[in-house]
Amino acid sequence: MRDGILWTWPELCKAVGADAVNGPAVRGIDIDSRKLAPGELFVALNGDPGPRFPGARPSPRDGHDFLEAAFAAGAAGALVHRDAPGEGPRLVVGDTLDGLWDLGRAARARSMARVAAITGSSGKTTVKTFLAQALGAFATGGSLNNHLGVPLSLARTPADARFAVYEIGTNHPGEIAPLSRLARPDVAVVLNVHPAHIEFFEGIDALRREKLSIAEGLNPRGTLVCLDALDRTGLDAGLRVMTFGEGAGADARLAAFDGRQATIATPSGTVRAKVPGGGTHRALSLTAVAAVLVAFDEDPRRLADVADDAVPAGRGNRIEAGEVTLIDDSYNANPASMSAALRDLAGQRGAGRRVALLGEMLELGEDSERLHVALAPLCARIDRVFCVGDGMRALHDRLEPERRFGFVESPDDLDPVALTALLEPGDVVLLKGSNRVFWARDFAARLRDALNARAV
C-alpha cells in the first residue's frame, strides 16, 4: 500500500465514472459505519439490492441514514447516491451498490496480483487463511463471499499486492459465475460439494454445476483446482485442471496423516507439514493449498509458513475454560462438516467425556430431517449429545437414551450457565451448528465465560 493510501480521490472518481476532482486519499473502505476506521471511505448502501443478485436479502437499513455516524467515526469521505445529513467529502453516484462493484472492478484492473478464488460447501475461509499465509497474500478477514463481500474485498486490495485470495459463496443458483468474472482469478478452487445451502437448488447436481461455474471467471491461462472425487462433467474440455485429494490419481495427494503431520505428494515434490487444528478435513484443506501453490508455480514447501494457530475463529479452535476443553466449530455447519467434526471428537482422548453440543443445520430443504438423523451413527461414538433447534429434534429422538444430554427447541432457550452444571472437569465439548444457532449469538464466548466463572 502506497504510504498507507489505498485510493486517491481522483482514482475513486475515475473508478466510478465521475469527473476527477481533488479530495482526500482513503486508507480503507467499509460498508458498516460501526466498523469504520478513521481515514476510510464509507459506502452508503441501500438496504434493498433489488433483483440484480440471486438470493440477495433486502434489509430495512439504508447506509445513508448512518452518514453522520460515519463522519463522526472519522470517515475520510463517503460514496452516496442521495442526500443525507453529515458533514464531509462525498462522491455521488447513481447507485452505491453499482459503485461498489465499479470499485471492485477497477481494483482488479489496476492490480498486478496473482489471484486465487475459492468456493465450496465448507472450508472456504480456512483454505483462504492457509493459502494467504503460505503466499504472503492479501486476504480479508471473515467470510466476505457474496454480492457485497467480493467487490468489497477487491476494493480493499492494495494496488501493490503480489497475491490476493478471495472466497466466493452461494445459496441461490446464478451467484458464483458473476462474482468469479468480477474477481478474474488465475486459480479457481472448488473444495467440495455437499448438501449445504441447498434449499433453493433442484438437487446436489445443480449445486455441483453452480460451484463449478467459478471456472467461468478464470483468466485465459488459468487453472481450476478441485477435489479429485468431484464430477467435472460440463467443464470446458480445454480447461487446465489440477486435482487434490486422497485418491491415487490426485495431482496433490494426501499420502499420509498421523493426526498432526501431513505428507503431501505433488508434481513439484513431496512435502511434510503440520496441519493447523489437526483433523483429516483440515489435512485435505492443506492438500488443496499445496495444489494451488503448484498451480502458481510456487514451491509447496511454503506450507511451512502456515502457522499452527491459523484456523480462523469458530472453525475448530480449542479453548480451555474452567477445566473443560471447548472445540469452537460454531461458525457454520452442513452434513459433511458436522460429520467430520464428530469424527474428530470421537478420536479425542482424555480423562473426561466427549460431549457434542449440536445446533440444527439450516437451509437443507426437504431432506433436512433425513440428513439430521443420518448423524446418529457418528453420535453413537460420543458420550453425551445435547441438541439445539427444532431441526435437531429428529436426531435427539434417535439417540440412545444414555447419550441424550438435553434438547431445546430454540437457541434462545439455551442458558450457558445452566449448561455448565452438566459439564465436568476433563470434558471435551464440541460446539457445532449453523451460523444463526451459536455463532451469531456469540455462544462460545458466553459458555467460556460461564465455565471460567464456575471455576473461580
DOMI-912418 format. One record per residue (C-alpha): x, y, z. Coordinates in Angstrom, 1 decimal, m for minus. Layout:
<pt u="X" v="Y" w="Z"/>
...
END
This chain:
<pt u="0.0" v="0.0" w="0.0"/>
<pt u="1.4" v="3.4" w="m1.0"/>
<pt u="2.3" v="5.1" w="2.3"/>
<pt u="m0.9" v="3.6" w="3.7"/>
<pt u="m3.1" v="5.1" w="0.9"/>
<pt u="m5.5" v="2.6" w="m0.7"/>
<pt u="m7.1" v="5.0" w="m3.1"/>
<pt u="m6.6" v="8.7" w="m4.0"/>
<pt u="m9.8" v="10.7" w="m4.5"/>
<pt u="m9.2" v="11.1" w="m8.3"/>
<pt u="m8.7" v="7.3" w="m8.6"/>
<pt u="m12.0" v="6.8" w="m6.8"/>
<pt u="m13.7" v="9.3" w="m9.2"/>
<pt u="m12.3" v="7.5" w="m12.2"/>
<pt u="m13.3" v="4.1" w="m10.9"/>
<pt u="m17.0" v="5.0" w="m10.5"/>
<pt u="m17.1" v="7.1" w="m13.7"/>
<pt u="m17.3" v="10.5" w="m12.1"/>
<pt u="m15.4" v="13.6" w="m13.1"/>
<pt u="m12.0" v="13.7" w="m11.5"/>
<pt u="m11.8" v="16.2" w="m8.7"/>
<pt u="m9.4" v="16.7" w="m5.8"/>
<pt u="m10.3" v="15.2" w="m2.4"/>
<pt u="m8.9" v="13.2" w="0.5"/>
<pt u="m7.0" v="10.0" w="0.0"/>
<pt u="m8.6" v="7.0" w="1.7"/>
<pt u="m6.8" v="4.2" w="3.7"/>
<pt u="m9.6" v="1.7" w="3.6"/>
<pt u="m13.2" v="1.0" w="2.6"/>
<pt u="m16.1" v="m0.2" w="4.7"/>
<pt u="m19.9" v="m0.5" w="4.3"/>
<pt u="m20.6" v="m0.6" w="8.1"/>
<pt u="m20.3" v="2.6" w="10.0"/>
<pt u="m19.8" v="0.7" w="13.2"/>
<pt u="m16.6" v="m0.9" w="12.0"/>
<pt u="m15.3" v="2.1" w="10.1"/>
<pt u="m11.7" v="3.2" w="10.9"/>
<pt u="m10.6" v="6.8" w="10.6"/>
<pt u="m9.4" v="7.7" w="7.1"/>
<pt u="m11.6" v="5.1" w="5.4"/>
<pt u="m14.3" v="5.6" w="2.7"/>
<pt u="m17.8" v="4.8" w="3.8"/>
<pt u="m20.0" v="3.3" w="1.1"/>
<pt u="m23.6" v="4.1" w="1.9"/>
<pt u="m25.5" v="1.1" w="0.6"/>
<pt u="m29.3" v="1.0" w="0.2"/>
<pt u="m30.7" v="m2.0" w="2.1"/>
<pt u="m32.6" v="m3.3" w="m0.9"/>
<pt u="m30.3" v="m4.5" w="m3.7"/>
<pt u="m33.3" v="m5.2" w="m5.9"/>
<pt u="m33.4" v="m8.2" w="m8.4"/>
<pt u="m29.8" v="m7.8" w="m9.6"/>
<pt u="m28.4" v="m10.6" w="m7.4"/>
<pt u="m30.0" v="m14.0" w="m6.9"/>
<pt u="m30.6" v="m14.7" w="m3.2"/>
<pt u="m29.8" v="m11.2" w="m2.0"/>
<pt u="m31.9" v="m10.4" w="1.0"/>
<pt u="m33.3" v="m6.9" w="1.5"/>
<pt u="m32.6" v="m5.1" w="4.7"/>
<pt u="m34.6" v="m2.2" w="6.2"/>
<pt u="m31.3" v="m0.4" w="6.9"/>
<pt u="m30.0" v="2.3" w="4.5"/>
<pt u="m26.4" v="3.3" w="4.8"/>
<pt u="m27.3" v="6.9" w="4.1"/>
<pt u="m29.1" v="7.0" w="7.5"/>
<pt u="m25.7" v="6.4" w="9.1"/>
<pt u="m23.7" v="9.0" w="7.2"/>
<pt u="m23.4" v="11.3" w="10.2"/>
<pt u="m22.1" v="8.4" w="12.3"/>
<pt u="m19.6" v="7.5" w="9.7"/>
<pt u="m18.2" v="11.0" w="9.5"/>
<pt u="m18.2" v="11.2" w="13.3"/>
<pt u="m16.1" v="8.0" w="13.3"/>
<pt u="m13.5" v="9.7" w="11.1"/>
<pt u="m14.5" v="8.7" w="7.6"/>
<pt u="m12.4" v="10.4" w="5.0"/>
<pt u="m15.3" v="10.6" w="2.6"/>
<pt u="m18.4" v="8.8" w="1.5"/>
<pt u="m19.9" v="7.2" w="m1.6"/>
<pt u="m23.5" v="8.1" w="m1.8"/>
<pt u="m26.4" v="8.2" w="m4.2"/>
<pt u="m28.8" v="10.6" w="m2.3"/>
<pt u="m28.6" v="13.5" w="0.0"/>
<pt u="m28.4" v="12.8" w="3.8"/>
<pt u="m27.2" v="14.6" w="6.9"/>
<pt u="m23.5" v="14.5" w="7.6"/>
<pt u="m20.5" v="16.8" w="7.1"/>
<pt u="m17.7" v="15.5" w="4.9"/>
<pt u="m16.5" v="14.9" w="1.3"/>
<pt u="m18.9" v="12.9" w="m0.8"/>
<pt u="m18.6" v="11.1" w="m4.1"/>
<pt u="m22.1" v="11.0" w="m5.7"/>
<pt u="m23.1" v="8.1" w="m8.0"/>
<pt u="m26.3" v="6.8" w="m9.5"/>
<pt u="m26.3" v="3.8" w="m7.2"/>
<pt u="m23.9" v="2.9" w="m4.5"/>
<pt u="m24.1" v="m0.9" w="m5.0"/>
<pt u="m23.1" v="m0.4" w="m8.6"/>
<pt u="m20.4" v="2.0" w="m7.4"/>
<pt u="m19.0" v="m0.7" w="m5.0"/>
<pt u="m18.9" v="m3.2" w="m7.9"/>
<pt u="m17.2" v="m0.5" w="m10.0"/>
<pt u="m14.6" v="0.0" w="m7.3"/>
<pt u="m14.0" v="m3.8" w="m7.2"/>
<pt u="m13.7" v="m3.9" w="m11.0"/>
<pt u="m11.2" v="m1.0" w="m11.0"/>
<pt u="m9.2" v="m2.6" w="m8.2"/>
<pt u="m8.9" v="m5.8" w="m10.2"/>
<pt u="m8.0" v="m3.9" w="m13.4"/>
<pt u="m5.1" v="m2.0" w="m11.7"/>
<pt u="m3.8" v="m4.9" w="m9.8"/>
<pt u="m0.8" v="m7.0" w="m10.8"/>
<pt u="m1.6" v="m9.6" w="m8.1"/>
<pt u="m1.9" v="m13.2" w="m9.0"/>
<pt u="m5.4" v="m14.1" w="m7.7"/>
<pt u="m7.0" v="m17.2" w="m6.3"/>
<pt u="m10.7" v="m17.5" w="m5.7"/>
<pt u="m12.1" v="m20.3" w="m3.5"/>
<pt u="m15.6" v="m21.8" w="m3.4"/>
<pt u="m17.0" v="m25.0" w="m1.8"/>
<pt u="m19.7" v="m26.1" w="0.6"/>
<pt u="m17.2" v="m26.0" w="3.6"/>
<pt u="m13.7" v="m24.9" w="4.3"/>
<pt u="m13.5" v="m21.7" w="2.2"/>
<pt u="m12.4" v="m19.4" w="5.0"/>
<pt u="m9.9" v="m21.9" w="6.4"/>
<pt u="m8.3" v="m22.6" w="3.0"/>
<pt u="m8.3" v="m18.8" w="2.2"/>
<pt u="m6.4" v="m18.2" w="5.5"/>
<pt u="m4.0" v="m21.1" w="5.0"/>
<pt u="m3.2" v="m20.0" w="1.4"/>
<pt u="m2.8" v="m16.4" w="2.3"/>
<pt u="m0.2" v="m17.3" w="4.9"/>
<pt u="1.6" v="m19.6" w="2.6"/>
<pt u="1.8" v="m17.0" w="m0.2"/>
<pt u="2.1" v="m13.9" w="2.0"/>
<pt u="m1.1" v="m12.8" w="0.1"/>
<pt u="m3.7" v="m10.1" w="0.7"/>
<pt u="m7.0" v="m11.6" w="2.1"/>
<pt u="m9.8" v="m10.0" w="4.0"/>
<pt u="m10.8" v="m11.4" w="7.4"/>
<pt u="m14.1" v="m13.2" w="7.9"/>
<pt u="m16.3" v="m14.6" w="5.1"/>
<pt u="m16.9" v="m11.8" w="2.7"/>
<pt u="m18.1" v="m14.1" w="m0.1"/>
<pt u="m21.4" v="m12.7" w="m1.5"/>
<pt u="m22.5" v="m9.8" w="m3.8"/>
<pt u="m21.3" v="m7.3" w="m1.2"/>
<pt u="m18.3" v="m9.1" w="0.2"/>
<pt u="m16.5" v="m10.0" w="m3.0"/>
<pt u="m16.5" v="m6.4" w="m4.5"/>
<pt u="m15.6" v="m5.0" w="m1.1"/>
<pt u="m12.7" v="m7.5" w="m0.8"/>
<pt u="m11.5" v="m6.5" w="m4.3"/>
<pt u="m11.8" v="m2.8" w="m3.5"/>
<pt u="m9.7" v="m3.2" w="m0.3"/>
<pt u="m6.9" v="m4.9" w="m2.2"/>
<pt u="m3.7" v="m2.8" w="m2.2"/>
<pt u="m2.5" v="m1.9" w="m5.6"/>
<pt u="0.9" v="m3.4" w="m5.0"/>
<pt u="m0.2" v="m6.8" w="m3.6"/>
<pt u="1.7" v="m9.7" w="m5.2"/>
<pt u="m1.0" v="m12.3" w="m4.4"/>
<pt u="m4.6" v="m12.0" w="m3.4"/>
<pt u="m7.1" v="m14.6" w="m2.2"/>
<pt u="m10.8" v="m14.3" w="m2.2"/>
<pt u="m13.7" v="m16.6" w="m1.4"/>
<pt u="m17.0" v="m16.9" w="m3.2"/>
<pt u="m20.2" v="m18.4" w="m1.8"/>
<pt u="m23.7" v="m19.2" w="m2.9"/>
<pt u="m27.1" v="m20.1" w="m1.6"/>
<pt u="m29.0" v="m19.5" w="m4.9"/>
<pt u="m28.4" v="m20.5" w="m8.5"/>
<pt u="m26.5" v="m18.0" w="m10.6"/>
<pt u="m24.5" v="m16.3" w="m7.9"/>
<pt u="m20.9" v="m17.7" w="m8.3"/>
<pt u="m20.2" v="m17.0" w="m12.0"/>
<pt u="m20.8" v="m13.2" w="m11.9"/>
<pt u="m18.6" v="m12.9" w="m8.8"/>
<pt u="m15.9" v="m15.0" w="m10.4"/>
<pt u="m16.0" v="m12.9" w="m13.5"/>
<pt u="m15.5" v="m9.9" w="m11.3"/>
<pt u="m12.6" v="m11.4" w="m9.4"/>
<pt u="m11.0" v="m12.8" w="m12.6"/>
<pt u="m8.9" v="m15.4" w="m10.8"/>
<pt u="m5.7" v="m17.0" w="m12.1"/>
<pt u="m6.6" v="m20.1" w="m10.0"/>
<pt u="m10.1" v="m21.0" w="m9.1"/>
<pt u="m10.7" v="m23.6" w="m6.4"/>
<pt u="m13.7" v="m25.9" w="m5.7"/>
<pt u="m13.1" v="m27.6" w="m2.4"/>
<pt u="m16.1" v="m29.8" w="m2.2"/>
<pt u="m19.8" v="m30.1" w="m2.9"/>
<pt u="m22.1" v="m31.1" w="0.0"/>
<pt u="m25.8" v="m30.6" w="0.7"/>
<pt u="m25.2" v="m27.2" w="2.3"/>
<pt u="m27.3" v="m24.1" w="1.4"/>
<pt u="m29.2" v="m26.5" w="m1.0"/>
<pt u="m32.7" v="m25.3" w="m0.2"/>
<pt u="m33.0" v="m23.2" w="m3.4"/>
<pt u="m31.3" v="m25.7" w="m5.7"/>
<pt u="m33.1" v="m28.5" w="m7.6"/>
<pt u="m30.6" v="m31.0" w="m6.1"/>
<pt u="m27.0" v="m31.8" w="m5.4"/>
<pt u="m26.1" v="m31.9" w="m9.1"/>
<pt u="m27.5" v="m28.4" w="m9.6"/>
<pt u="m25.3" v="m27.3" w="m6.7"/>
<pt u="m22.3" v="m29.0" w="m8.3"/>
<pt u="m22.8" v="m27.1" w="m11.5"/>
<pt u="m23.1" v="m23.9" w="m9.6"/>
<pt u="m19.8" v="m24.5" w="m7.7"/>
<pt u="m18.0" v="m25.4" w="m11.0"/>
<pt u="m19.3" v="m22.1" w="m12.6"/>
<pt u="m16.4" v="m20.4" w="m10.8"/>
<pt u="m14.3" v="m21.5" w="m13.8"/>
<pt u="m16.3" v="m19.1" w="m15.9"/>
<pt u="m14.3" v="m16.2" w="m14.4"/>
<pt u="m10.8" v="m17.8" w="m14.9"/>
<pt u="m8.2" v="m15.8" w="m16.8"/>
<pt u="m7.5" v="m17.5" w="m20.2"/>
<pt u="m4.4" v="m19.3" w="m18.9"/>
<pt u="m6.0" v="m20.0" w="m15.5"/>
<pt u="m6.3" v="m23.3" w="m13.6"/>
<pt u="m9.2" v="m24.9" w="m11.9"/>
<pt u="m8.2" v="m26.8" w="m8.7"/>
<pt u="m10.8" v="m29.2" w="m7.4"/>
<pt u="m11.3" v="m32.3" w="m5.3"/>
<pt u="m10.3" v="m35.4" w="m7.2"/>
<pt u="m13.6" v="m37.2" w="m6.5"/>
<pt u="m15.7" v="m34.3" w="m7.9"/>
<pt u="m17.7" v="m35.0" w="m11.0"/>
<pt u="m16.3" v="m32.5" w="m13.6"/>
<pt u="m19.0" v="m33.1" w="m16.2"/>
<pt u="m19.8" v="m30.0" w="m18.1"/>
<pt u="m16.4" v="m28.3" w="m17.9"/>
<pt u="m14.7" v="m26.9" w="m21.0"/>
<pt u="m12.6" v="m29.7" w="m22.4"/>
<pt u="m9.6" v="m27.4" w="m22.8"/>
<pt u="m9.6" v="m26.2" w="m19.2"/>
<pt u="m6.4" v="m26.7" w="m17.2"/>
<pt u="m7.4" v="m28.8" w="m14.1"/>
<pt u="m5.4" v="m29.8" w="m11.1"/>
<pt u="m6.9" v="m32.2" w="m8.5"/>
<pt u="m6.3" v="m32.7" w="m4.9"/>
<pt u="m7.5" v="m35.5" w="m2.5"/>
<pt u="m6.6" v="m38.9" w="m1.2"/>
<pt u="m7.0" v="m40.9" w="m4.4"/>
<pt u="m4.0" v="m42.4" w="m6.2"/>
<pt u="m4.7" v="m40.2" w="m9.2"/>
<pt u="m4.8" v="m36.8" w="m7.4"/>
<pt u="m2.2" v="m34.3" w="m8.6"/>
<pt u="m1.8" v="m33.2" w="m5.0"/>
<pt u="m2.3" v="m36.3" w="m2.9"/>
<pt u="m2.7" v="m36.6" w="0.9"/>
<pt u="m0.3" v="m39.6" w="1.1"/>
<pt u="m0.3" v="m39.9" w="4.9"/>
<pt u="m1.7" v="m38.2" w="8.0"/>
<pt u="m0.8" v="m39.0" w="11.6"/>
<pt u="m3.2" v="m36.6" w="13.3"/>
<pt u="m0.8" v="m33.6" w="13.3"/>
<pt u="1.6" v="m34.0" w="10.3"/>
<pt u="0.5" v="m34.5" w="6.7"/>
<pt u="2.6" v="m35.9" w="3.9"/>
<pt u="1.5" v="m34.5" w="0.6"/>
<pt u="2.8" v="m35.7" w="m2.8"/>
<pt u="2.7" v="m33.1" w="m5.5"/>
<pt u="4.2" v="m32.8" w="m9.1"/>
<pt u="6.8" v="m30.5" w="m7.5"/>
<pt u="7.8" v="m32.9" w="m4.8"/>
<pt u="6.6" v="m34.5" w="m1.6"/>
<pt u="6.3" v="m32.2" w="1.5"/>
<pt u="5.5" v="m32.8" w="5.1"/>
<pt u="3.7" v="m30.1" w="7.0"/>
<pt u="1.9" v="m29.5" w="10.3"/>
<pt u="m1.9" v="m29.4" w="10.0"/>
<pt u="m3.2" v="m26.4" w="12.0"/>
<pt u="m6.0" v="m27.6" w="14.2"/>
<pt u="m5.5" v="m31.3" w="13.2"/>
<pt u="m8.2" v="m33.4" w="11.6"/>
<pt u="m8.4" v="m35.2" w="8.3"/>
<pt u="m10.6" v="m32.5" w="6.8"/>
<pt u="m8.0" v="m29.8" w="7.6"/>
<pt u="m5.3" v="m32.1" w="6.2"/>
<pt u="m7.3" v="m32.1" w="2.9"/>
<pt u="m7.6" v="m28.3" w="3.1"/>
<pt u="m3.8" v="m28.1" w="3.4"/>
<pt u="m3.6" v="m30.5" w="0.4"/>
<pt u="m5.8" v="m28.1" w="m1.6"/>
<pt u="m3.4" v="m25.3" w="m0.7"/>
<pt u="m0.5" v="m27.4" w="m1.9"/>
<pt u="m2.3" v="m27.8" w="m5.3"/>
<pt u="m2.8" v="m24.1" w="m5.6"/>
<pt u="0.9" v="m23.4" w="m4.8"/>
<pt u="1.8" v="m25.8" w="m7.6"/>
<pt u="m0.7" v="m24.2" w="m10.0"/>
<pt u="1.0" v="m20.8" w="m9.2"/>
<pt u="4.4" v="m22.4" w="m9.9"/>
<pt u="5.3" v="m21.8" w="m6.3"/>
<pt u="7.2" v="m24.2" w="m4.0"/>
<pt u="4.8" v="m26.4" w="m2.0"/>
<pt u="7.3" v="m26.2" w="0.9"/>
<pt u="5.7" v="m22.8" w="1.5"/>
<pt u="3.2" v="m24.8" w="3.5"/>
<pt u="5.6" v="m24.4" w="6.4"/>
<pt u="4.6" v="m20.7" w="6.5"/>
<pt u="1.1" v="m21.7" w="7.7"/>
<pt u="1.0" v="m21.0" w="11.4"/>
<pt u="m0.1" v="m23.6" w="14.0"/>
<pt u="m2.9" v="m21.2" w="15.0"/>
<pt u="m4.1" v="m20.4" w="11.5"/>
<pt u="m7.5" v="m21.9" w="12.0"/>
<pt u="m10.0" v="m19.0" w="11.8"/>
<pt u="m12.2" v="m18.3" w="14.8"/>
<pt u="m15.2" v="m20.6" w="15.0"/>
<pt u="m13.7" v="m23.3" w="12.8"/>
<pt u="m12.5" v="m25.7" w="15.4"/>
<pt u="m10.4" v="m23.6" w="17.7"/>
<pt u="m9.6" v="m25.2" w="21.1"/>
<pt u="m10.5" v="m23.1" w="24.1"/>
<pt u="m9.5" v="m24.1" w="27.7"/>
<pt u="m12.1" v="m22.9" w="30.2"/>
<pt u="m12.7" v="m24.0" w="33.8"/>
<pt u="m11.0" v="m27.4" w="33.3"/>
<pt u="m13.2" v="m28.1" w="30.2"/>
<pt u="m11.9" v="m28.0" w="26.6"/>
<pt u="m14.2" v="m26.3" w="24.2"/>
<pt u="m13.8" v="m27.0" w="20.5"/>
<pt u="m15.4" v="m24.0" w="18.9"/>
<pt u="m16.6" v="m25.1" w="15.5"/>
<pt u="m19.7" v="m22.9" w="15.7"/>
<pt u="m19.3" v="m20.7" w="12.6"/>
<pt u="m21.4" v="m22.9" w="10.4"/>
<pt u="m22.4" v="m26.5" w="9.7"/>
<pt u="m23.6" v="m28.8" w="7.0"/>
<pt u="m23.9" v="m32.6" w="7.0"/>
<pt u="m20.3" v="m33.2" w="5.8"/>
<pt u="m18.6" v="m30.7" w="8.1"/>
<pt u="m20.7" v="m31.9" w="11.0"/>
<pt u="m19.7" v="m35.5" w="10.3"/>
<pt u="m16.0" v="m34.5" w="10.1"/>
<pt u="m16.3" v="m32.6" w="13.4"/>
<pt u="m18.0" v="m35.6" w="15.1"/>
<pt u="m15.3" v="m38.0" w="13.9"/>
<pt u="m12.6" v="m35.7" w="15.3"/>
<pt u="m14.4" v="m35.5" w="18.6"/>
<pt u="m14.8" v="m39.3" w="18.7"/>
<pt u="m11.0" v="m39.5" w="18.3"/>
<pt u="m10.3" v="m37.2" w="21.3"/>
<pt u="m8.6" v="m39.0" w="24.2"/>
<pt u="m8.6" v="m37.8" w="27.8"/>
<pt u="m9.9" v="m38.3" w="31.3"/>
<pt u="m13.3" v="m36.7" w="30.7"/>
<pt u="m16.3" v="m37.3" w="28.5"/>
<pt u="m16.7" v="m36.4" w="24.8"/>
<pt u="m19.7" v="m34.1" w="24.6"/>
<pt u="m21.3" v="m32.7" w="21.5"/>
<pt u="m23.4" v="m29.6" w="21.6"/>
<pt u="m25.1" v="m29.7" w="18.2"/>
<pt u="m27.1" v="m27.0" w="16.6"/>
<pt u="m29.5" v="m27.6" w="13.8"/>
<pt u="m28.3" v="m27.4" w="10.2"/>
<pt u="m30.3" v="m24.8" w="8.2"/>
<pt u="m31.2" v="m24.4" w="4.5"/>
<pt u="m31.2" v="m28.2" w="3.8"/>
<pt u="m34.7" v="m28.2" w="2.2"/>
<pt u="m36.9" v="m31.2" w="2.1"/>
<pt u="m34.0" v="m33.6" w="3.1"/>
<pt u="m33.4" v="m31.8" w="6.4"/>
<pt u="m34.8" v="m34.5" w="8.7"/>
<pt u="m33.1" v="m37.3" w="6.9"/>
<pt u="m29.7" v="m35.5" w="7.0"/>
<pt u="m30.0" v="m34.7" w="10.7"/>
<pt u="m30.9" v="m38.3" w="11.5"/>
<pt u="m28.0" v="m39.6" w="9.4"/>
<pt u="m25.7" v="m38.2" w="12.1"/>
<pt u="m26.9" v="m40.8" w="14.6"/>
<pt u="m24.3" v="m43.5" w="13.9"/>
<pt u="m21.5" v="m40.9" w="14.5"/>
<pt u="m23.1" v="m39.7" w="17.7"/>
<pt u="m23.1" v="m43.3" w="18.9"/>
<pt u="m19.3" v="m42.8" w="19.4"/>
<pt u="m19.8" v="m39.7" w="21.5"/>
<pt u="m20.5" v="m39.9" w="25.3"/>
<pt u="m23.2" v="m37.2" w="25.5"/>
<pt u="m25.1" v="m35.2" w="22.9"/>
<pt u="m27.1" v="m32.0" w="23.5"/>
<pt u="m29.3" v="m31.0" w="20.6"/>
<pt u="m30.3" v="m27.4" w="19.9"/>
<pt u="m33.1" v="m26.3" w="17.5"/>
<pt u="m36.2" v="m27.8" w="16.0"/>
<pt u="m34.2" v="m29.4" w="13.1"/>
<pt u="m32.3" v="m31.4" w="15.7"/>
<pt u="m35.4" v="m33.0" w="17.3"/>
<pt u="m35.3" v="m36.0" w="14.9"/>
<pt u="m31.7" v="m36.7" w="15.8"/>
<pt u="m32.3" v="m36.3" w="19.5"/>
<pt u="m35.2" v="m38.8" w="19.3"/>
<pt u="m33.0" v="m41.3" w="17.5"/>
<pt u="m30.2" v="m41.2" w="20.1"/>
<pt u="m29.7" v="m43.9" w="22.7"/>
<pt u="m31.2" v="m42.7" w="26.0"/>
<pt u="m27.9" v="m42.8" w="27.8"/>
<pt u="m26.4" v="m40.4" w="25.2"/>
<pt u="m29.1" v="m37.8" w="25.4"/>
<pt u="m27.8" v="m34.8" w="27.3"/>
<pt u="m30.6" v="m32.4" w="26.6"/>
<pt u="m32.7" v="m30.8" w="23.9"/>
<pt u="m34.0" v="m27.2" w="23.5"/>
<pt u="m36.3" v="m26.2" w="20.6"/>
<pt u="m34.7" v="m22.8" w="20.2"/>
<pt u="m31.2" v="m21.4" w="20.7"/>
<pt u="m32.9" v="m18.7" w="22.7"/>
<pt u="m33.7" v="m21.3" w="25.3"/>
<pt u="m30.1" v="m22.4" w="25.8"/>
<pt u="m28.6" v="m21.0" w="29.0"/>
<pt u="m24.8" v="m21.2" w="29.2"/>
<pt u="m24.8" v="m21.0" w="33.0"/>
<pt u="m27.2" v="m23.9" w="33.2"/>
<pt u="m25.2" v="m25.9" w="30.7"/>
<pt u="m22.1" v="m25.6" w="32.8"/>
<pt u="m23.8" v="m27.5" w="35.6"/>
<pt u="m23.9" v="m30.5" w="33.2"/>
<pt u="m20.2" v="m30.4" w="32.4"/>
<pt u="m17.4" v="m32.0" w="34.4"/>
<pt u="m13.7" v="m31.2" w="34.7"/>
<pt u="m11.9" v="m33.0" w="31.8"/>
<pt u="m14.8" v="m32.9" w="29.4"/>
<pt u="m14.1" v="m32.1" w="25.8"/>
<pt u="m17.1" v="m30.2" w="24.3"/>
<pt u="m17.7" v="m29.7" w="20.6"/>
<pt u="m19.8" v="m26.7" w="19.7"/>
<pt u="m21.1" v="m27.0" w="16.1"/>
<pt u="m24.2" v="m25.7" w="14.3"/>
<pt u="m25.4" v="m23.4" w="11.6"/>
<pt u="m24.3" v="m19.8" w="11.9"/>
<pt u="m27.5" v="m18.4" w="13.4"/>
<pt u="m27.6" v="m21.1" w="16.1"/>
<pt u="m24.4" v="m20.4" w="18.0"/>
<pt u="m22.0" v="m18.0" w="16.2"/>
<pt u="m24.5" v="m15.2" w="15.7"/>
<pt u="m25.2" v="m15.3" w="19.4"/>
<pt u="m21.6" v="m15.4" w="20.5"/>
<pt u="m22.4" v="m18.5" w="22.4"/>
<pt u="m18.9" v="m20.0" w="22.5"/>
<pt u="m17.6" v="m16.9" w="24.4"/>
<pt u="m20.6" v="m16.9" w="26.7"/>
<pt u="m20.1" v="m20.6" w="27.5"/>
<pt u="m16.4" v="m20.0" w="28.1"/>
<pt u="m17.1" v="m17.1" w="30.5"/>
<pt u="m19.6" v="m19.2" w="32.4"/>
<pt u="m17.2" v="m22.1" w="32.8"/>
<pt u="m14.4" v="m19.7" w="33.9"/>
<pt u="m16.8" v="m18.1" w="36.4"/>
<pt u="m17.7" v="m21.5" w="37.8"/>
<pt u="m14.0" v="m22.3" w="38.3"/>
<pt u="m13.4" v="m19.2" w="40.4"/>
END
